[in-house]
């Protein structure tokens, strides 16, 4: 069974290139063009990796990343921010996470391939357990 990648990016040309590149490496690839539908698709398909743009219509990349982290099953998916926006700005908006990488759009394919390999090699994490149900307040 091949590993899956979800591309969340509104740039058609770049997304097609990225899809072709990742498909040629044996990955099953899907794409969504905006953050809101991308987060919803991630919850349904639970990909092994997500590439995420910053500047998109609707929810931007940071908002989408935060939405993914609202759900235990998508919070554990590795994410590569693949953006033309200054990556330092994006990094400052997010908490430090070992399952998060940043690449500049237009980076050499070797750099992209190495990053994808590293992220796919991360151990698959189980979602954290749901918190225990809240006990009803006692009335005295």
Backbone as JSON, one array per atom type, in Angstrom:
{
  "sequence": "XXXXXXXXXXXXXXXXXXXXXXXXXXXXXXXXXXXXXXXXXXXXXXXXXXXXXXXXXXXXXXXXXXXXXXXXXXXXXXXXXXXXXXXXXXXXXXXXXXXXXXXXXXXXXXXXXXXXXXXXXXXXXXXXXXXXXXXXXXXX",
  "N": [[0.84, -1.17, 0.0], [0.65, 2.13, -0.96], [2.03, 5.18, 0.34], [0.25, 8.14, 1.28], [-0.23, 11.53, 0.17], [-1.47, 14.71, 0.86], [-2.01, 17.6, -0.86], [-2.38, 20.92, -0.12], [-3.11, 23.67, -1.63], [-3.5, 26.6, -3.55], [-2.34, 27.2, -5.98], [-2.46, 26.26, -9.15], [-0.59, 25.47, -11.19], [1.85, 24.93, -9.82], [0.92, 23.02, -8.01], [0.19, 20.94, -9.74], [2.72, 20.24, -10.76], [3.95, 19.41, -8.37], [2.26, 17.3, -7.68], [2.73, 15.54, -9.84], [5.49, 15.05, -9.44], [5.52, 13.83, -6.85], [3.85, 11.63, -7.33], [5.41, 10.27, -9.18], [7.3, 9.29, -7.49], [6.02, 7.29, -6.24], [3.95, 7.83, -4.48], [0.54, 8.15, -3.42], [-1.45, 10.75, -4.4], [-3.42, 13.55, -3.49], [-5.38, 16.55, -3.89], [-6.37, 19.74, -2.63], [-7.69, 22.99, -3.09], [-8.03, 25.02, -1.26], [-7.81, 26.09, 2.17], [-9.93, 25.42, 3.95], [-11.47, 23.34, 2.71], [-9.35, 21.63, 2.41], [-8.59, 20.93, 5.05], [-10.9, 19.58, 5.81], [-10.85, 17.43, 3.99], [-8.51, 16.19, 4.82], [-9.29, 15.18, 7.31], [-11.03, 13.2, 6.45], [-9.52, 11.5, 4.73], [-7.11, 11.0, 6.06], [-4.18, 11.39, 5.43], [-0.71, 10.38, 4.95], [1.06, 12.44, 4.9], [1.01, 16.0, 4.7], [1.21, 18.69, 2.46], [1.38, 22.15, 2.63], [0.26, 25.31, 1.7], [0.75, 28.84, 2.37], [-0.5, 31.37, 1.62], [-3.68, 31.46, 0.69], [-7.01, 31.4, -0.65], [-9.8, 32.04, 1.53], [-9.32, 30.2, 4.43], [-6.04, 30.73, 5.59], [-2.71, 29.23, 5.46], [-1.7, 28.95, 8.15], [-4.03, 29.14, 9.67], [-5.32, 26.89, 8.67], [-3.53, 24.88, 9.45], [-3.81, 25.13, 12.23], [-6.49, 24.38, 12.43], [-6.31, 21.71, 11.64], [-5.01, 20.76, 13.87], [-6.95, 20.8, 15.78], [-8.24, 18.44, 15.84], [-7.7, 15.2, 17.02], [-6.99, 13.06, 15.3], [-5.95, 14.25, 12.99], [-4.01, 15.91, 13.95], [-1.65, 14.58, 14.34], [-0.5, 14.18, 11.89], [2.27, 14.59, 9.77], [3.44, 17.76, 8.52], [4.4, 19.73, 5.75], [5.18, 22.96, 5.24], [4.95, 24.61, 2.34], [5.82, 27.17, 0.71], [5.73, 30.47, -0.85], [5.79, 32.65, 0.67], [7.56, 34.54, 3.14], [9.28, 32.36, 5.06], [10.15, 32.62, 7.68], [8.32, 34.31, 8.89], [6.03, 32.71, 8.95], [6.96, 30.61, 10.57], [7.21, 31.92, 13.03], [4.57, 32.2, 13.7], [3.71, 29.76, 14.51], [3.78, 26.99, 16.83], [6.69, 25.25, 17.97], [7.36, 22.16, 16.47], [8.11, 18.81, 15.97], [7.09, 17.46, 13.83], [6.81, 19.12, 11.7], [7.82, 20.94, 8.91], [9.54, 23.38, 6.85], [9.57, 24.62, 3.61], [10.74, 26.53, 0.88], [8.86, 27.6, -1.89], [9.79, 26.52, -5.1], [12.16, 25.39, -4.37], [15.06, 23.24, -4.78], [14.44, 20.04, -6.34], [15.67, 17.88, -5.14], [15.98, 18.71, -2.49], [13.31, 18.92, -1.72], [12.53, 16.23, -2.11], [14.18, 14.95, -0.19], [13.18, 16.07, 2.18], [10.54, 15.1, 2.14], [11.04, 12.35, 2.32], [12.24, 12.22, 4.87], [10.08, 13.08, 6.46], [8.16, 11.12, 5.92], [9.4, 8.99, 7.08], [9.08, 9.35, 9.74], [7.8, 7.99, 12.77], [4.55, 6.55, 12.76], [2.06, 8.1, 14.52], [-0.31, 7.43, 17.03], [-3.5, 8.91, 17.49], [-3.94, 11.14, 20.28], [-5.55, 10.03, 23.31], [-9.05, 10.62, 23.84], [-10.24, 13.16, 26.05], [-11.4, 12.34, 29.38], [-14.92, 11.93, 30.03], [-16.72, 14.73, 31.23], [-17.63, 15.09, 34.59], [-20.86, 15.53, 35.89], [-21.74, 18.59, 37.49], [-21.99, 18.65, 40.96], [-24.84, 19.17, 42.95], [-25.57, 20.86, 45.84]],
  "CA": [[0.0, 0.0, 0.0], [1.52, 3.31, -1.05], [1.74, 6.25, 1.28], [-0.54, 9.2, 0.65], [0.11, 12.92, 0.42], [-2.5, 15.68, 0.53], [-1.49, 18.93, -1.17], [-3.37, 21.98, 0.09], [-2.46, 24.81, -2.3], [-4.36, 27.16, -4.6], [-1.55, 27.42, -7.19], [-2.69, 25.11, -10.02], [0.63, 25.04, -11.89], [2.78, 24.32, -8.86], [0.29, 21.81, -7.47], [0.32, 19.87, -10.75], [4.12, 19.8, -10.75], [4.17, 18.68, -7.12], [1.52, 16.03, -7.78], [3.48, 14.68, -10.77], [6.74, 14.66, -8.79], [5.25, 12.87, -5.77], [3.32, 10.41, -7.95], [6.54, 9.55, -9.79], [8.04, 8.66, -6.39], [5.22, 6.19, -5.74], [2.95, 8.25, -3.52], [-0.81, 8.46, -3.84], [-1.53, 12.18, -4.15], [-4.69, 14.25, -3.64], [-5.18, 18.0, -3.75], [-7.45, 20.68, -2.37], [-7.2, 24.33, -3.45], [-8.19, 26.01, -0.19], [-7.56, 25.53, 3.5], [-11.12, 24.86, 4.58], [-11.75, 22.01, 2.13], [-8.18, 20.79, 2.67], [-8.68, 20.39, 6.41], [-12.0, 18.59, 5.8], [-10.38, 16.24, 3.28], [-7.52, 15.53, 5.68], [-10.03, 14.41, 8.32], [-11.63, 12.04, 5.81], [-8.56, 10.56, 4.14], [-5.98, 10.77, 6.97], [-2.97, 11.13, 4.65], [0.54, 10.19, 5.69], [1.78, 13.71, 4.87], [0.3, 17.12, 4.1], [1.96, 19.89, 2.08], [0.45, 23.23, 2.92], [0.63, 26.66, 1.29], [0.34, 29.85, 3.34], [-1.45, 32.31, 1.03], [-4.76, 30.8, -0.03], [-8.31, 32.01, -0.36], [-10.43, 31.45, 2.71], [-8.37, 29.98, 5.53], [-4.64, 30.67, 5.18], [-2.01, 28.03, 5.91], [-1.61, 28.85, 9.6], [-5.38, 28.82, 10.13], [-5.57, 25.5, 8.29], [-2.7, 24.07, 10.35], [-4.46, 25.14, 13.54], [-7.71, 23.58, 12.3], [-5.87, 20.3, 11.65], [-4.62, 20.41, 15.25], [-8.14, 20.72, 16.64], [-8.73, 17.06, 15.8], [-6.59, 14.3, 17.36], [-6.57, 12.19, 14.19], [-5.15, 14.99, 12.0], [-2.94, 16.62, 14.65], [-0.42, 13.77, 14.32], [-0.01, 14.05, 10.51], [3.37, 15.52, 9.46], [3.09, 18.83, 7.58], [5.45, 20.54, 5.14], [4.75, 24.25, 4.69], [5.61, 24.78, 1.05], [5.24, 28.48, 0.44], [6.58, 31.55, -1.35], [5.81, 33.65, 1.74], [8.75, 34.44, 3.97], [9.04, 31.26, 5.99], [10.39, 33.07, 9.04], [7.06, 34.86, 9.4], [5.16, 31.57, 9.24], [7.53, 29.9, 11.72], [6.9, 32.67, 14.26], [3.14, 32.07, 13.98], [3.41, 28.39, 14.91], [4.59, 26.42, 17.9], [7.72, 24.32, 17.52], [6.79, 20.83, 16.34], [9.04, 17.95, 15.23], [6.38, 16.92, 12.67], [6.55, 20.28, 10.86], [8.99, 21.43, 8.17], [9.28, 24.54, 6.01], [10.32, 24.69, 2.36], [10.4, 27.66, 0.0], [8.43, 27.19, -3.23], [10.88, 26.65, -6.05], [13.39, 24.77, -3.86], [15.49, 22.13, -5.64], [13.66, 18.82, -6.13], [16.4, 17.02, -4.19], [15.65, 19.19, -1.14], [11.93, 18.5, -1.5], [12.52, 14.78, -1.96], [14.8, 14.61, 1.09], [12.25, 16.45, 3.23], [9.43, 14.15, 2.1], [11.56, 11.07, 2.83], [12.39, 12.36, 6.32], [8.76, 13.17, 7.1], [7.51, 9.82, 5.79], [10.1, 8.05, 7.96], [8.66, 9.57, 11.14], [6.88, 6.94, 13.2], [3.12, 6.89, 12.74], [1.58, 8.31, 15.88], [-1.74, 7.25, 17.29], [-4.07, 10.13, 18.08], [-4.02, 11.09, 21.74], [-6.88, 9.61, 23.75], [-10.01, 11.69, 24.13], [-10.3, 13.43, 27.49], [-12.52, 11.64, 30.02], [-16.13, 12.75, 30.08], [-16.81, 15.63, 32.39], [-18.63, 14.69, 35.56], [-21.81, 16.63, 36.14], [-21.54, 19.33, 38.74], [-22.84, 18.19, 42.08], [-25.66, 20.22, 43.52], [-25.71, 20.65, 47.28]],
  "C": [[0.89, 1.24, 0.0], [1.09, 4.35, -0.03], [1.05, 7.39, 0.54], [-0.09, 10.58, 1.1], [-1.1, 13.76, 0.01], [-1.82, 17.02, 0.33], [-2.62, 19.92, -0.96], [-2.72, 23.27, -0.41], [-3.37, 25.3, -3.42], [-3.63, 27.4, -5.91], [-1.65, 26.18, -8.08], [-1.41, 24.58, -10.65], [1.58, 24.31, -10.95], [2.21, 23.02, -8.3], [0.4, 20.65, -8.46], [1.75, 19.34, -10.82], [4.42, 18.95, -9.52], [3.47, 17.33, -7.15], [2.26, 15.06, -8.7], [4.76, 14.16, -10.13], [6.49, 13.58, -7.73], [4.68, 11.56, -6.31], [4.44, 9.59, -8.56], [7.4, 8.85, -8.74], [7.22, 7.57, -5.71], [4.15, 6.55, -4.72], [1.58, 8.41, -4.18], [-1.06, 9.91, -3.44], [-2.93, 12.71, -4.41], [-4.42, 15.73, -3.43], [-6.49, 18.7, -3.42], [-6.87, 22.08, -2.57], [-7.42, 25.39, -2.39], [-8.09, 25.3, 1.16], [-8.75, 24.85, 4.14], [-11.43, 23.46, 4.04], [-10.56, 21.07, 2.34], [-8.21, 20.15, 4.04], [-9.78, 19.32, 6.49], [-11.56, 17.3, 5.11], [-9.37, 15.48, 4.11], [-8.21, 14.68, 6.74], [-10.64, 13.15, 7.73], [-10.6, 11.02, 5.36], [-7.39, 10.19, 5.04], [-4.7, 10.43, 6.2], [-1.75, 10.93, 5.54], [1.34, 11.48, 5.8], [0.89, 14.76, 4.23], [1.32, 18.18, 3.7], [0.96, 21.03, 2.1], [1.03, 24.57, 2.5], [0.19, 27.63, 2.38], [-0.75, 30.75, 2.77], [-2.46, 31.57, 0.18], [-6.05, 31.56, 0.24], [-8.96, 31.31, 0.83], [-9.41, 31.35, 3.83], [-6.94, 29.94, 5.0], [-3.98, 29.42, 5.77], [-1.94, 27.86, 7.42], [-2.98, 28.5, 10.19], [-5.72, 27.36, 9.83], [-4.79, 24.56, 9.2], [-3.34, 23.99, 11.73], [-5.75, 24.32, 13.53], [-7.37, 22.09, 12.32], [-5.54, 19.86, 13.07], [-5.78, 20.44, 16.24], [-8.65, 19.29, 16.76], [-7.57, 16.1, 16.05], [-6.09, 13.49, 16.17], [-5.77, 12.93, 13.12], [-3.99, 15.75, 12.66], [-1.61, 15.88, 14.57], [0.17, 13.62, 12.91], [1.13, 15.05, 10.29], [2.94, 16.52, 8.38], [4.36, 19.49, 7.08], [4.8, 21.82, 4.65], [5.6, 24.49, 3.46], [5.08, 26.08, 0.49], [6.25, 29.45, -0.15], [6.64, 32.7, -0.35], [7.08, 33.47, 2.56], [8.51, 33.42, 5.08], [9.29, 31.65, 7.44], [9.13, 33.62, 9.68], [6.13, 33.71, 9.8], [5.66, 30.84, 10.49], [7.19, 30.59, 13.03], [5.43, 32.54, 14.65], [2.78, 30.7, 14.56], [4.29, 27.95, 16.06], [5.59, 25.44, 17.3], [7.16, 22.9, 17.54], [7.74, 19.98, 15.49], [8.4, 17.35, 13.99], [6.03, 18.03, 11.68], [7.86, 20.74, 10.22], [8.56, 22.59, 7.29], [10.18, 24.49, 4.79], [9.82, 25.87, 1.54], [9.97, 27.09, -1.34], [9.57, 27.46, -4.2], [12.19, 26.06, -5.55], [13.8, 23.64, -4.81], [14.71, 20.85, -5.31], [14.36, 17.87, -5.16], [16.07, 17.4, -2.75], [14.22, 18.77, -0.77], [11.86, 16.99, -1.25], [13.08, 14.35, -0.61], [13.85, 14.93, 2.25], [11.07, 15.48, 3.3], [9.86, 12.8, 2.68], [11.68, 11.12, 4.36], [11.03, 12.36, 7.03], [8.03, 11.84, 7.03], [8.14, 8.77, 6.71], [9.73, 8.24, 9.43], [7.7, 8.45, 11.55], [5.43, 7.44, 13.17], [2.65, 7.0, 14.19], [0.09, 8.04, 15.96], [-2.27, 8.57, 17.83], [-4.11, 10.03, 19.59], [-5.43, 10.66, 22.15], [-7.77, 10.83, 24.03], [-10.02, 11.93, 25.63], [-11.49, 12.69, 28.09], [-13.76, 12.54, 30.04], [-16.18, 13.57, 31.36], [-17.93, 15.14, 33.3], [-19.59, 15.85, 35.77], [-21.51, 17.3, 37.47], [-22.51, 18.82, 39.8], [-23.61, 19.4, 42.63], [-25.85, 19.91, 45.0], [-26.72, 21.61, 47.83]]
}
